[in-house]
């Protein structure tokens, strides 16, 4: 049985997210706080999301 829609919460702003089917390791952006999130686990149609730390390039300034 496949789930057509997955749900989860942004760990930063706690916005309820509803997304199409995804797989573990995929990334998405929270529409509210624009944070990049990675799917850590999918269980019973619920996403476990983790914030992706973005490394900014140091240009030596």
C-alpha distance matrix in Angstrom:
0.0 3.8 6.7 9.6 12.3 13.2 16.3 19.1 22.9 25.7 27.6 30.8 31.0 28.1 26.8 23.4 21.3 18.5 17.3 15.1 12.5 14.7 15.1 17.3 21.0 20.8 23.3 23.8 26.7 27.0 28.4 30.7 32.4 31.5 30.7 28.6 25.6 23.5 19.9 20.5 17.2 13.8 12.6 10.4 10.7 14.4 16.5 19.5 22.2 25.5 28.6 29.7 33.4 35.2 38.3 41.1 43.6 47.1 49.6 52.5 53.9
3.8 0.0 3.8 6.4 9.1 10.2 13.6 16.5 20.3 22.8 25.0 28.1 28.2 25.5 24.0 20.7 18.3 15.3 13.8 11.3 8.8 11.2 12.1 14.7 18.2 17.5 19.9 20.2 23.2 23.6 24.9 27.4 29.1 28.1 27.3 25.3 22.4 20.4 17.0 18.2 15.3 11.7 11.5 9.7 8.7 12.4 14.0 17.3 19.5 22.9 25.7 26.7 30.4 32.0 35.2 37.8 40.3 43.8 46.2 49.3 50.5
6.7 3.8 0.0 3.8 5.6 6.9 10.2 13.4 17.2 19.8 22.2 25.2 25.0 22.2 20.6 17.1 14.9 11.8 10.7 8.9 7.2 10.1 11.8 14.4 17.6 16.6 18.4 18.1 20.7 20.6 21.8 24.1 26.0 25.3 24.7 23.0 20.2 18.8 15.5 17.1 14.3 10.6 10.4 8.3 6.2 9.8 11.7 15.3 17.3 20.9 23.5 24.9 28.7 30.2 33.6 36.1 38.8 42.3 44.7 47.8 48.8
9.6 6.4 3.8 0.0 3.8 6.9 10.3 13.8 17.4 19.7 22.6 25.1 24.6 22.1 19.9 16.6 13.9 10.4 8.9 6.5 6.1 9.8 12.5 15.5 18.3 16.4 17.8 17.0 19.3 19.4 20.0 22.6 24.8 23.9 23.9 22.3 20.0 19.0 16.2 18.5 16.3 12.9 13.4 11.6 8.6 11.6 13.0 16.7 18.1 21.6 23.8 24.9 28.7 29.8 33.3 35.5 38.1 41.7 43.9 47.1 47.9
12.3 9.1 5.6 3.8 0.0 3.8 6.8 10.4 13.8 16.1 19.1 21.6 20.9 18.4 16.1 12.8 10.1 6.6 5.8 5.0 5.9 9.1 12.2 14.7 17.1 15.1 15.9 14.5 16.4 16.1 16.7 19.0 21.3 20.7 20.7 19.5 17.2 16.7 14.1 16.6 14.8 11.6 12.3 10.8 7.2 9.2 10.4 14.2 15.3 18.9 20.8 22.3 26.0 27.3 30.9 33.0 35.9 39.3 41.6 44.7 45.4
13.2 10.2 6.9 6.9 3.8 0.0 3.8 7.0 10.6 13.1 15.8 18.5 18.2 15.6 13.9 10.7 8.2 5.7 5.3 6.1 6.2 7.8 10.4 12.1 14.5 13.0 13.6 12.6 14.6 14.1 15.4 17.5 19.3 18.8 18.3 17.0 14.3 13.7 10.9 13.2 11.4 8.4 9.5 8.7 4.9 5.8 6.6 10.4 11.7 15.3 17.6 19.3 23.0 24.7 28.2 30.6 33.6 36.9 39.4 42.3 43.1
16.3 13.6 10.2 10.3 6.8 3.8 0.0 3.8 7.2 10.1 12.9 15.5 14.9 12.1 10.5 7.2 5.5 4.5 6.3 8.8 9.6 10.5 12.8 13.6 15.5 14.2 14.0 12.5 13.6 12.2 13.7 15.0 16.8 17.0 16.5 15.9 13.2 13.4 11.0 13.1 11.7 9.4 10.1 9.7 6.4 5.1 5.8 9.0 10.1 13.8 15.9 18.3 21.8 23.6 27.3 29.6 32.8 36.0 38.6 41.3 41.9
19.1 16.5 13.4 13.8 10.4 7.0 3.8 0.0 3.8 6.8 9.2 12.0 11.9 9.0 8.4 6.0 5.1 6.7 8.4 11.4 12.0 11.7 13.3 13.1 14.5 13.6 12.9 11.5 12.3 10.5 12.7 13.4 14.6 15.1 14.0 13.7 10.8 11.3 9.5 11.1 10.5 9.4 10.4 11.1 8.6 5.6 4.7 6.5 7.1 10.7 12.7 15.5 18.9 21.0 24.7 27.0 30.4 33.4 36.2 38.7 39.2
22.9 20.3 17.2 17.4 13.8 10.6 7.2 3.8 0.0 3.8 6.1 8.6 8.3 5.3 5.5 4.7 5.7 8.8 10.9 14.3 15.3 14.7 16.2 15.5 16.1 15.3 13.7 12.0 11.7 9.2 11.5 11.2 11.9 13.2 12.0 12.7 10.2 11.8 11.0 12.4 12.6 12.4 13.5 14.4 12.3 9.0 7.7 7.8 7.2 9.8 11.2 14.5 17.4 19.6 23.3 25.4 29.0 31.7 34.5 36.9 37.1
25.7 22.8 19.8 19.7 16.1 13.1 10.1 6.8 3.8 0.0 3.8 5.4 5.7 4.6 5.3 6.8 7.1 10.7 12.1 15.6 16.7 15.5 16.8 15.8 15.6 14.6 12.2 10.4 9.3 6.7 9.6 9.0 8.8 10.0 8.5 9.6 7.8 10.3 10.8 12.4 13.7 14.3 16.0 17.5 15.3 12.0 9.8 9.1 6.8 8.1 8.3 11.6 14.2 16.2 19.9 21.9 25.5 28.1 30.9 33.3 33.4
27.6 25.0 22.2 22.6 19.1 15.8 12.9 9.2 6.1 3.8 0.0 3.8 6.1 5.6 8.2 9.9 10.7 14.2 15.5 18.8 19.4 17.7 18.3 16.5 16.1 15.9 13.7 12.8 11.8 9.7 12.8 11.7 10.4 11.9 9.5 10.6 8.6 10.8 11.6 12.1 13.7 15.1 16.7 18.6 17.1 13.5 11.1 9.1 6.9 6.8 7.0 10.8 12.8 15.5 18.9 21.1 24.8 27.1 30.2 32.2 32.4
30.8 28.1 25.2 25.1 21.6 18.5 15.5 12.0 8.6 5.4 3.8 0.0 3.8 5.8 8.2 11.2 12.2 15.9 17.3 20.8 21.8 20.1 21.0 19.4 18.4 17.8 15.0 13.6 11.6 9.2 11.8 9.9 7.8 10.0 7.9 10.3 9.7 12.7 14.3 15.2 17.2 18.7 20.4 22.2 20.4 16.9 14.5 12.8 10.1 9.3 7.8 11.1 12.3 14.5 17.7 19.4 23.2 25.2 28.2 30.1 30.0
31.0 28.2 25.0 24.6 20.9 18.2 14.9 11.9 8.3 5.7 6.1 3.8 0.0 3.8 5.6 9.1 10.9 14.7 16.7 20.4 22.0 20.9 22.4 21.3 20.7 19.6 16.7 14.5 12.1 8.8 10.3 7.6 6.7 9.8 9.2 12.1 11.8 15.0 16.3 17.6 19.2 19.9 21.4 22.6 20.5 17.2 15.4 14.4 12.1 12.3 11.0 14.2 15.6 17.3 20.6 21.9 25.6 27.7 30.4 32.4 32.0
28.1 25.5 22.2 22.1 18.4 15.6 12.1 9.0 5.3 4.6 5.6 5.8 3.8 0.0 3.8 6.4 8.9 12.5 15.0 18.7 20.2 19.4 21.0 20.0 20.0 19.1 16.8 14.7 13.0 9.7 11.3 9.3 9.6 12.2 11.4 13.6 12.2 14.8 15.2 16.3 17.2 17.5 18.5 19.4 17.5 14.1 12.9 12.2 10.8 12.0 12.0 15.5 17.5 19.6 23.0 24.7 28.4 30.7 33.5 35.6 35.4
26.8 24.0 20.6 19.9 16.1 13.9 10.5 8.4 5.5 5.3 8.2 8.2 5.6 3.8 0.0 3.8 6.2 9.8 12.4 16.2 18.3 18.0 20.2 19.9 20.0 18.5 16.0 13.3 11.5 7.8 8.5 7.0 8.7 11.0 11.2 13.2 12.3 15.0 15.2 17.2 17.8 17.5 18.7 19.1 16.6 13.8 12.8 13.2 11.7 13.5 13.3 16.4 18.7 20.2 23.9 25.3 28.9 31.5 34.0 36.4 36.1
23.4 20.7 17.1 16.6 12.8 10.7 7.2 6.0 4.7 6.8 9.9 11.2 9.1 6.4 3.8 0.0 3.8 6.8 10.0 13.7 15.7 16.0 18.4 18.5 19.3 17.7 16.0 13.4 12.5 9.3 10.0 9.7 11.8 13.4 13.6 14.8 13.1 15.1 14.4 16.4 16.3 15.3 16.1 16.0 13.4 11.0 10.7 12.0 11.4 14.1 14.9 17.8 20.6 22.3 26.1 27.7 31.3 34.1 36.6 39.2 39.1
21.3 18.3 14.9 13.9 10.1 8.2 5.5 5.1 5.7 7.1 10.7 12.2 10.9 8.9 6.2 3.8 0.0 3.8 6.4 10.1 12.3 12.6 15.2 15.8 16.6 14.6 13.0 10.3 10.0 7.6 8.5 9.6 11.8 12.3 12.5 12.9 11.1 12.8 12.0 14.7 14.7 13.5 14.9 15.0 11.8 9.9 9.1 11.1 10.2 13.2 14.0 16.4 19.5 20.9 24.7 26.4 29.8 32.8 35.2 38.0 38.2
18.5 15.3 11.8 10.4 6.6 5.7 4.5 6.7 8.8 10.7 14.2 15.9 14.7 12.5 9.8 6.8 3.8 0.0 3.8 7.1 9.6 10.9 14.1 15.6 16.9 14.6 13.7 11.2 11.8 10.3 10.7 12.6 15.1 15.0 15.4 15.1 13.3 14.3 12.8 15.7 15.0 13.0 14.3 13.7 10.1 9.5 9.4 12.4 12.3 15.6 16.7 18.7 22.1 23.3 27.0 28.8 32.0 35.2 37.5 40.5 40.8
17.3 13.8 10.7 8.9 5.8 5.3 6.3 8.4 10.9 12.1 15.5 17.3 16.7 15.0 12.4 10.0 6.4 3.8 0.0 3.8 6.5 7.7 11.2 13.2 14.4 11.7 11.3 9.2 10.7 10.5 11.2 13.9 16.0 15.0 15.2 14.1 12.4 12.7 11.2 14.5 14.0 12.0 14.1 13.9 10.2 10.2 9.4 12.5 12.1 15.2 16.4 17.7 21.2 22.1 25.8 27.6 30.5 33.9 36.1 39.3 39.8
15.1 11.3 8.9 6.5 5.0 6.1 8.8 11.4 14.3 15.6 18.8 20.8 20.4 18.7 16.2 13.7 10.1 7.1 3.8 0.0 3.8 6.3 10.1 13.0 14.6 11.8 12.4 11.0 13.2 13.8 14.3 17.4 19.4 17.9 18.1 16.5 14.8 14.3 12.5 15.7 14.8 12.4 14.4 14.1 10.4 11.6 11.1 14.5 14.5 17.6 19.0 19.8 23.4 24.1 27.6 29.5 32.1 35.7 37.7 41.0 41.8
12.5 8.8 7.2 6.1 5.9 6.2 9.6 12.0 15.3 16.7 19.4 21.8 22.0 20.2 18.3 15.7 12.3 9.6 6.5 3.8 0.0 3.8 7.0 10.3 12.5 10.4 12.1 11.8 14.8 15.8 17.1 20.0 21.5 19.9 19.5 17.3 15.0 13.6 11.1 13.8 12.5 9.9 12.1 12.1 9.0 10.6 10.1 13.4 14.0 17.1 19.0 19.6 23.3 24.3 27.6 29.9 32.4 36.0 38.2 41.4 42.5
14.7 11.2 10.1 9.8 9.1 7.8 10.5 11.7 14.7 15.5 17.7 20.1 20.9 19.4 18.0 16.0 12.6 10.9 7.7 6.3 3.8 0.0 3.8 6.9 8.7 6.7 8.9 9.6 13.0 14.6 16.5 19.4 20.3 18.4 17.4 14.7 12.3 10.4 8.0 10.8 10.2 8.6 11.7 12.9 10.2 10.8 9.1 11.6 11.7 14.3 16.2 16.4 20.1 21.2 24.3 26.8 29.2 32.8 35.1 38.2 39.4
15.1 12.1 11.8 12.5 12.2 10.4 12.8 13.3 16.2 16.8 18.3 21.0 22.4 21.0 20.2 18.4 15.2 14.1 11.2 10.1 7.0 3.8 0.0 3.8 6.3 5.9 9.2 11.2 14.9 16.7 19.1 21.8 22.1 20.2 18.5 15.5 12.8 9.9 7.2 9.0 8.4 7.7 11.1 13.1 11.3 11.7 9.6 11.3 11.7 13.8 16.0 15.9 19.5 20.8 23.6 26.4 28.7 32.2 34.7 37.6 39.2
17.3 14.7 14.4 15.5 14.7 12.1 13.6 13.1 15.5 15.8 16.5 19.4 21.3 20.0 19.9 18.5 15.8 15.6 13.2 13.0 10.3 6.9 3.8 0.0 3.8 5.7 8.8 11.4 14.9 16.6 19.6 21.9 21.6 19.9 17.6 14.5 11.4 7.9 5.1 5.7 5.8 6.9 10.5 13.4 12.3 11.7 9.0 9.3 9.7 11.2 13.8 13.6 17.1 18.9 21.6 24.7 27.0 30.3 33.1 35.8 37.4
21.0 18.2 17.6 18.3 17.1 14.5 15.5 14.5 16.1 15.6 16.1 18.4 20.7 20.0 20.0 19.3 16.6 16.9 14.4 14.6 12.5 8.7 6.3 3.8 0.0 3.8 6.5 10.0 13.3 15.6 18.8 21.0 20.2 18.0 15.5 12.1 9.6 5.9 5.2 6.1 8.2 10.2 13.8 16.9 15.5 14.4 11.1 10.7 9.7 10.0 11.8 10.8 14.0 15.5 18.0 21.1 23.3 26.6 29.3 32.0 33.8
20.8 17.5 16.6 16.4 15.1 13.0 14.2 13.6 15.3 14.6 15.9 17.8 19.6 19.1 18.5 17.7 14.6 14.6 11.7 11.8 10.4 6.7 5.9 5.7 3.8 0.0 3.8 6.9 10.6 13.2 16.0 18.6 18.2 15.7 13.9 10.4 8.4 5.7 5.6 8.4 10.2 11.1 14.9 17.3 15.1 14.3 11.0 11.5 10.0 10.8 11.9 10.9 14.3 15.2 18.0 20.6 22.9 26.4 28.9 31.9 33.4
23.3 19.9 18.4 17.8 15.9 13.6 14.0 12.9 13.7 12.2 13.7 15.0 16.7 16.8 16.0 16.0 13.0 13.7 11.3 12.4 12.1 8.9 9.2 8.8 6.5 3.8 0.0 3.8 7.1 10.0 12.8 15.4 14.7 12.0 10.2 6.7 5.4 4.3 6.2 9.5 11.9 13.0 16.6 18.9 16.4 15.0 11.5 11.7 9.0 9.4 9.5 8.4 11.8 12.4 15.6 17.9 20.5 24.0 26.4 29.4 30.6
23.8 20.2 18.1 17.0 14.5 12.6 12.5 11.5 12.0 10.4 12.8 13.6 14.5 14.7 13.3 13.4 10.3 11.2 9.2 11.0 11.8 9.6 11.2 11.4 10.0 6.9 3.8 0.0 3.8 6.7 9.1 12.0 11.8 9.2 8.3 5.8 5.3 6.5 8.1 11.7 13.7 14.1 17.5 19.2 16.2 14.7 11.5 12.3 9.5 10.4 9.9 9.7 13.0 13.3 16.8 18.6 21.4 24.9 27.1 30.2 30.9
26.7 23.2 20.7 19.3 16.4 14.6 13.6 12.3 11.7 9.3 11.8 11.6 12.1 13.0 11.5 12.5 10.0 11.8 10.7 13.2 14.8 13.0 14.9 14.9 13.3 10.6 7.1 3.8 0.0 3.8 6.1 8.7 8.3 5.5 5.5 4.5 5.9 8.8 10.9 14.2 16.4 16.9 20.0 21.5 18.5 16.5 13.5 14.0 10.7 11.2 9.7 9.9 12.5 12.5 16.1 17.3 20.4 23.7 25.8 28.9 29.2
27.0 23.6 20.6 19.4 16.1 14.1 12.2 10.5 9.2 6.7 9.7 9.2 8.8 9.7 7.8 9.3 7.6 10.3 10.5 13.8 15.8 14.6 16.7 16.6 15.6 13.2 10.0 6.7 3.8 0.0 3.8 5.4 5.8 4.8 5.4 6.6 7.1 10.5 12.1 15.0 16.8 17.1 19.7 20.9 17.9 15.6 13.0 13.4 10.4 11.3 10.0 11.4 13.9 14.4 18.1 19.3 22.7 25.7 27.9 30.7 30.7
28.4 24.9 21.8 20.0 16.7 15.4 13.7 12.7 11.5 9.6 12.8 11.8 10.3 11.3 8.5 10.0 8.5 10.7 11.2 14.3 17.1 16.5 19.1 19.6 18.8 16.0 12.8 9.1 6.1 3.8 0.0 3.8 6.1 5.5 8.1 9.7 10.8 14.0 15.4 18.6 20.1 19.9 22.3 23.0 19.7 17.8 15.7 16.7 14.0 15.1 13.7 14.9 17.1 17.0 20.6 21.2 24.5 27.4 29.3 32.2 31.9
30.7 27.4 24.1 22.6 19.0 17.5 15.0 13.4 11.2 9.0 11.7 9.9 7.6 9.3 7.0 9.7 9.6 12.6 13.9 17.4 20.0 19.4 21.8 21.9 21.0 18.6 15.4 12.0 8.7 5.4 3.8 0.0 3.8 5.8 8.2 11.0 12.1 15.7 17.2 19.9 21.5 21.5 23.6 24.3 21.3 18.9 17.0 17.5 14.8 15.5 13.8 15.6 17.3 17.6 21.0 21.5 25.0 27.5 29.5 32.2 31.5
32.4 29.1 26.0 24.8 21.3 19.3 16.8 14.6 11.9 8.8 10.4 7.8 6.7 9.6 8.7 11.8 11.8 15.1 16.0 19.4 21.5 20.3 22.1 21.6 20.2 18.2 14.7 11.8 8.3 5.8 6.1 3.8 0.0 3.9 5.5 9.1 10.8 14.6 16.7 19.1 21.2 21.9 24.2 25.5 22.8 20.0 17.6 17.3 14.1 13.9 11.5 13.1 14.2 14.4 17.7 18.2 21.7 24.1 26.2 28.7 28.1
31.5 28.1 25.3 23.9 20.7 18.8 17.0 15.1 13.2 10.0 11.9 10.0 9.8 12.2 11.0 13.4 12.3 15.0 15.0 17.9 19.9 18.4 20.2 19.9 18.0 15.7 12.0 9.2 5.5 4.8 5.5 5.8 3.9 0.0 3.8 6.5 9.1 12.8 15.4 18.1 20.5 21.3 24.0 25.5 22.6 20.2 17.4 17.2 13.8 13.4 10.8 11.4 12.7 12.2 15.6 16.0 19.3 22.1 24.1 26.9 26.6
30.7 27.3 24.7 23.9 20.7 18.3 16.5 14.0 12.0 8.5 9.5 7.9 9.2 11.4 11.2 13.6 12.5 15.4 15.2 18.1 19.5 17.4 18.5 17.6 15.5 13.9 10.2 8.3 5.5 5.4 8.1 8.2 5.5 3.8 0.0 3.8 6.2 10.0 12.9 15.2 17.9 19.2 22.1 24.0 21.5 18.7 15.6 14.8 11.1 10.0 7.1 7.8 9.2 9.5 13.1 14.3 17.8 20.6 23.1 25.7 25.7
28.6 25.3 23.0 22.3 19.5 17.0 15.9 13.7 12.7 9.6 10.6 10.3 12.1 13.6 13.2 14.8 12.9 15.1 14.1 16.5 17.3 14.7 15.5 14.5 12.1 10.4 6.7 5.8 4.5 6.6 9.7 11.0 9.1 6.5 3.8 0.0 3.8 6.9 10.2 12.7 15.7 17.2 20.4 22.6 20.1 17.7 14.2 13.5 9.7 8.6 6.2 5.6 8.0 8.2 12.0 13.7 17.0 20.2 22.7 25.5 26.1
25.6 22.4 20.2 20.0 17.2 14.3 13.2 10.8 10.2 7.8 8.6 9.7 11.8 12.2 12.3 13.1 11.1 13.3 12.4 14.8 15.0 12.3 12.8 11.4 9.6 8.4 5.4 5.3 5.9 7.1 10.8 12.1 10.8 9.1 6.2 3.8 0.0 3.8 6.7 9.1 12.0 13.6 16.7 19.1 16.8 14.3 10.7 9.7 6.0 5.5 4.6 5.4 8.9 10.5 14.1 16.5 19.8 22.9 25.6 28.3 29.1
23.5 20.4 18.8 19.0 16.7 13.7 13.4 11.3 11.8 10.3 10.8 12.7 15.0 14.8 15.0 15.1 12.8 14.3 12.7 14.3 13.6 10.4 9.9 7.9 5.9 5.7 4.3 6.5 8.8 10.5 14.0 15.7 14.6 12.8 10.0 6.9 3.8 0.0 3.8 6.0 9.2 11.2 14.6 17.4 15.5 13.3 9.5 8.5 5.6 5.3 6.4 6.2 10.0 11.8 15.1 18.0 20.8 24.0 26.9 29.5 30.8
19.9 17.0 15.5 16.2 14.1 10.9 11.0 9.5 11.0 10.8 11.6 14.3 16.3 15.2 15.2 14.4 12.0 12.8 11.2 12.5 11.1 8.0 7.2 5.1 5.2 5.6 6.2 8.1 10.9 12.1 15.4 17.2 16.7 15.4 12.9 10.2 6.7 3.8 0.0 3.8 5.8 7.4 11.0 13.8 12.1 10.1 6.5 6.0 4.9 6.6 9.1 9.8 13.5 15.6 18.8 21.8 24.6 27.8 30.6 33.3 34.5
20.5 18.2 17.1 18.5 16.6 13.2 13.1 11.1 12.4 12.4 12.1 15.2 17.6 16.3 17.2 16.4 14.7 15.7 14.5 15.7 13.8 10.8 9.0 5.7 6.1 8.4 9.5 11.7 14.2 15.0 18.6 19.9 19.1 18.1 15.2 12.7 9.1 6.0 3.8 0.0 3.8 7.1 10.1 13.6 13.0 10.7 7.5 5.4 5.6 6.4 9.8 10.7 14.0 16.6 19.5 22.8 25.5 28.5 31.6 33.9 35.4
17.2 15.3 14.3 16.3 14.8 11.4 11.7 10.5 12.6 13.7 13.7 17.2 19.2 17.2 17.8 16.3 14.7 15.0 14.0 14.8 12.5 10.2 8.4 5.8 8.2 10.2 11.9 13.7 16.4 16.8 20.1 21.5 21.2 20.5 17.9 15.7 12.0 9.2 5.8 3.8 0.0 3.8 6.5 10.1 10.0 8.2 6.0 5.0 7.4 9.4 13.0 14.3 17.7 20.3 23.2 26.5 29.3 32.3 35.3 37.7 39.2
13.8 11.7 10.6 12.9 11.6 8.4 9.4 9.4 12.4 14.3 15.1 18.7 19.9 17.5 17.5 15.3 13.5 13.0 12.0 12.4 9.9 8.6 7.7 6.9 10.2 11.1 13.0 14.1 16.9 17.1 19.9 21.5 21.9 21.3 19.2 17.2 13.6 11.2 7.4 7.1 3.8 0.0 3.8 6.8 6.4 5.6 4.7 6.2 9.1 12.0 15.5 16.9 20.5 22.9 26.0 29.1 31.9 35.0 38.0 40.5 41.9
12.6 11.5 10.4 13.4 12.3 9.5 10.1 10.4 13.5 16.0 16.7 20.4 21.4 18.5 18.7 16.1 14.9 14.3 14.1 14.4 12.1 11.7 11.1 10.5 13.8 14.9 16.6 17.5 20.0 19.7 22.3 23.6 24.2 24.0 22.1 20.4 16.7 14.6 11.0 10.1 6.5 3.8 0.0 3.8 5.5 5.3 6.7 8.0 11.6 14.6 18.2 20.1 23.5 26.2 29.3 32.4 35.3 38.3 41.4 43.8 45.1
10.4 9.7 8.3 11.6 10.8 8.7 9.7 11.1 14.4 17.5 18.6 22.2 22.6 19.4 19.1 16.0 15.0 13.7 13.9 14.1 12.1 12.9 13.1 13.4 16.9 17.3 18.9 19.2 21.5 20.9 23.0 24.3 25.5 25.5 24.0 22.6 19.1 17.4 13.8 13.6 10.1 6.8 3.8 0.0 3.8 5.5 8.5 10.8 14.2 17.6 20.9 23.0 26.6 29.1 32.3 35.3 38.3 41.4 44.3 46.9 48.0
10.7 8.7 6.2 8.6 7.2 4.9 6.4 8.6 12.3 15.3 17.1 20.4 20.5 17.5 16.6 13.4 11.8 10.1 10.2 10.4 9.0 10.2 11.3 12.3 15.5 15.1 16.4 16.2 18.5 17.9 19.7 21.3 22.8 22.6 21.5 20.1 16.8 15.5 12.1 13.0 10.0 6.4 5.5 3.8 0.0 3.8 6.7 9.9 12.6 16.3 19.3 21.3 24.9 27.1 30.5 33.2 36.2 39.5 42.2 44.9 45.9
14.4 12.4 9.8 11.6 9.2 5.8 5.1 5.6 9.0 12.0 13.5 16.9 17.2 14.1 13.8 11.0 9.9 9.5 10.2 11.6 10.6 10.8 11.7 11.7 14.4 14.3 15.0 14.7 16.5 15.6 17.8 18.9 20.0 20.2 18.7 17.7 14.3 13.3 10.1 10.7 8.2 5.6 5.3 5.5 3.8 0.0 3.8 6.6 9.5 13.2 16.2 18.6 22.1 24.5 28.0 30.7 33.9 36.9 39.8 42.4 43.2
16.5 14.0 11.7 13.0 10.4 6.6 5.8 4.7 7.7 9.8 11.1 14.5 15.4 12.9 12.8 10.7 9.1 9.4 9.4 11.1 10.1 9.1 9.6 9.0 11.1 11.0 11.5 11.5 13.5 13.0 15.7 17.0 17.6 17.4 15.6 14.2 10.7 9.5 6.5 7.5 6.0 4.7 6.7 8.5 6.7 3.8 0.0 3.8 6.0 9.7 12.7 14.8 18.4 20.8 24.2 27.0 30.1 33.2 36.1 38.7 39.6
19.5 17.3 15.3 16.7 14.2 10.4 9.0 6.5 7.8 9.1 9.1 12.8 14.4 12.2 13.2 12.0 11.1 12.4 12.5 14.5 13.4 11.6 11.3 9.3 10.7 11.5 11.7 12.3 14.0 13.4 16.7 17.5 17.3 17.2 14.8 13.5 9.7 8.5 6.0 5.4 5.0 6.2 8.0 10.8 9.9 6.6 3.8 0.0 3.8 6.9 10.4 12.8 16.1 19.0 22.2 25.2 28.4 31.2 34.4 36.7 37.7
22.2 19.5 17.3 18.1 15.3 11.7 10.1 7.1 7.2 6.8 6.9 10.1 12.1 10.8 11.7 11.4 10.2 12.3 12.1 14.5 14.0 11.7 11.7 9.7 9.7 10.0 9.0 9.5 10.7 10.4 14.0 14.8 14.1 13.8 11.1 9.7 6.0 5.6 4.9 5.6 7.4 9.1 11.6 14.2 12.6 9.5 6.0 3.8 0.0 3.8 6.8 9.3 12.7 15.4 18.7 21.6 24.8 27.7 30.8 33.1 34.0
25.5 22.9 20.9 21.6 18.9 15.3 13.8 10.7 9.8 8.1 6.8 9.3 12.3 12.0 13.5 14.1 13.2 15.6 15.2 17.6 17.1 14.3 13.8 11.2 10.0 10.8 9.4 10.4 11.2 11.3 15.1 15.5 13.9 13.4 10.0 8.6 5.5 5.3 6.6 6.4 9.4 12.0 14.6 17.6 16.3 13.2 9.7 6.9 3.8 0.0 3.8 6.3 9.3 12.4 15.6 18.6 21.8 24.5 27.7 29.9 30.9
28.6 25.7 23.5 23.8 20.8 17.6 15.9 12.7 11.2 8.3 7.0 7.8 11.0 12.0 13.3 14.9 14.0 16.7 16.4 19.0 19.0 16.2 16.0 13.8 11.8 11.9 9.5 9.9 9.7 10.0 13.7 13.8 11.5 10.8 7.1 6.2 4.6 6.4 9.1 9.8 13.0 15.5 18.2 20.9 19.3 16.2 12.7 10.4 6.8 3.8 0.0 3.8 6.3 9.2 12.5 15.3 18.7 21.3 24.4 26.6 27.4
29.7 26.7 24.9 24.9 22.3 19.3 18.3 15.5 14.5 11.6 10.8 11.1 14.2 15.5 16.4 17.8 16.4 18.7 17.7 19.8 19.6 16.4 15.9 13.6 10.8 10.9 8.4 9.7 9.9 11.4 14.9 15.6 13.1 11.4 7.8 5.6 5.4 6.2 9.8 10.7 14.3 16.9 20.1 23.0 21.3 18.6 14.8 12.8 9.3 6.3 3.8 0.0 3.8 6.2 9.4 12.4 15.6 18.4 21.5 23.9 25.0
33.4 30.4 28.7 28.7 26.0 23.0 21.8 18.9 17.4 14.2 12.8 12.3 15.6 17.5 18.7 20.6 19.5 22.1 21.2 23.4 23.3 20.1 19.5 17.1 14.0 14.3 11.8 13.0 12.5 13.9 17.1 17.3 14.2 12.7 9.2 8.0 8.9 10.0 13.5 14.0 17.7 20.5 23.5 26.6 24.9 22.1 18.4 16.1 12.7 9.3 6.3 3.8 0.0 3.8 6.4 9.5 12.7 15.2 18.5 20.5 21.7
35.2 32.0 30.2 29.8 27.3 24.7 23.6 21.0 19.6 16.2 15.5 14.5 17.3 19.6 20.2 22.3 20.9 23.3 22.1 24.1 24.3 21.2 20.8 18.9 15.5 15.2 12.4 13.3 12.5 14.4 17.0 17.6 14.4 12.2 9.5 8.2 10.5 11.8 15.6 16.6 20.3 22.9 26.2 29.1 27.1 24.5 20.8 19.0 15.4 12.4 9.2 6.2 3.8 0.0 3.8 6.3 9.5 12.4 15.4 17.9 18.9
38.3 35.2 33.6 33.3 30.9 28.2 27.3 24.7 23.3 19.9 18.9 17.7 20.6 23.0 23.9 26.1 24.7 27.0 25.8 27.6 27.6 24.3 23.6 21.6 18.0 18.0 15.6 16.8 16.1 18.1 20.6 21.0 17.7 15.6 13.1 12.0 14.1 15.1 18.8 19.5 23.2 26.0 29.3 32.3 30.5 28.0 24.2 22.2 18.7 15.6 12.5 9.4 6.4 3.8 0.0 3.8 6.4 9.0 12.3 14.5 16.0
41.1 37.8 36.1 35.5 33.0 30.6 29.6 27.0 25.4 21.9 21.1 19.4 21.9 24.7 25.3 27.7 26.4 28.8 27.6 29.5 29.9 26.8 26.4 24.7 21.1 20.6 17.9 18.6 17.3 19.3 21.2 21.5 18.2 16.0 14.3 13.7 16.5 18.0 21.8 22.8 26.5 29.1 32.4 35.3 33.2 30.7 27.0 25.2 21.6 18.6 15.3 12.4 9.5 6.3 3.8 0.0 3.8 6.4 9.2 11.8 12.8
43.6 40.3 38.8 38.1 35.9 33.6 32.8 30.4 29.0 25.5 24.8 23.2 25.6 28.4 28.9 31.3 29.8 32.0 30.5 32.1 32.4 29.2 28.7 27.0 23.3 22.9 20.5 21.4 20.4 22.7 24.5 25.0 21.7 19.3 17.8 17.0 19.8 20.8 24.6 25.5 29.3 31.9 35.3 38.3 36.2 33.9 30.1 28.4 24.8 21.8 18.7 15.6 12.7 9.5 6.4 3.8 0.0 3.8 6.1 9.0 10.7
47.1 43.8 42.3 41.7 39.3 36.9 36.0 33.4 31.7 28.1 27.1 25.2 27.7 30.7 31.5 34.1 32.8 35.2 33.9 35.7 36.0 32.8 32.2 30.3 26.6 26.4 24.0 24.9 23.7 25.7 27.4 27.5 24.1 22.1 20.6 20.2 22.9 24.0 27.8 28.5 32.3 35.0 38.3 41.4 39.5 36.9 33.2 31.2 27.7 24.5 21.3 18.4 15.2 12.4 9.0 6.4 3.8 0.0 3.8 5.5 7.5
49.6 46.2 44.7 43.9 41.6 39.4 38.6 36.2 34.5 30.9 30.2 28.2 30.4 33.5 34.0 36.6 35.2 37.5 36.1 37.7 38.2 35.1 34.7 33.1 29.3 28.9 26.4 27.1 25.8 27.9 29.3 29.5 26.2 24.1 23.1 22.7 25.6 26.9 30.6 31.6 35.3 38.0 41.4 44.3 42.2 39.8 36.1 34.4 30.8 27.7 24.4 21.5 18.5 15.4 12.3 9.2 6.1 3.8 0.0 3.8 5.7
52.5 49.3 47.8 47.1 44.7 42.3 41.3 38.7 36.9 33.3 32.2 30.1 32.4 35.6 36.4 39.2 38.0 40.5 39.3 41.0 41.4 38.2 37.6 35.8 32.0 31.9 29.4 30.2 28.9 30.7 32.2 32.2 28.7 26.9 25.7 25.5 28.3 29.5 33.3 33.9 37.7 40.5 43.8 46.9 44.9 42.4 38.7 36.7 33.1 29.9 26.6 23.9 20.5 17.9 14.5 11.8 9.0 5.5 3.8 0.0 3.8
53.9 50.5 48.8 47.9 45.4 43.1 41.9 39.2 37.1 33.4 32.4 30.0 32.0 35.4 36.1 39.1 38.2 40.8 39.8 41.8 42.5 39.4 39.2 37.4 33.8 33.4 30.6 30.9 29.2 30.7 31.9 31.5 28.1 26.6 25.7 26.1 29.1 30.8 34.5 35.4 39.2 41.9 45.1 48.0 45.9 43.2 39.6 37.7 34.0 30.9 27.4 25.0 21.7 18.9 16.0 12.8 10.7 7.5 5.7 3.8 0.0
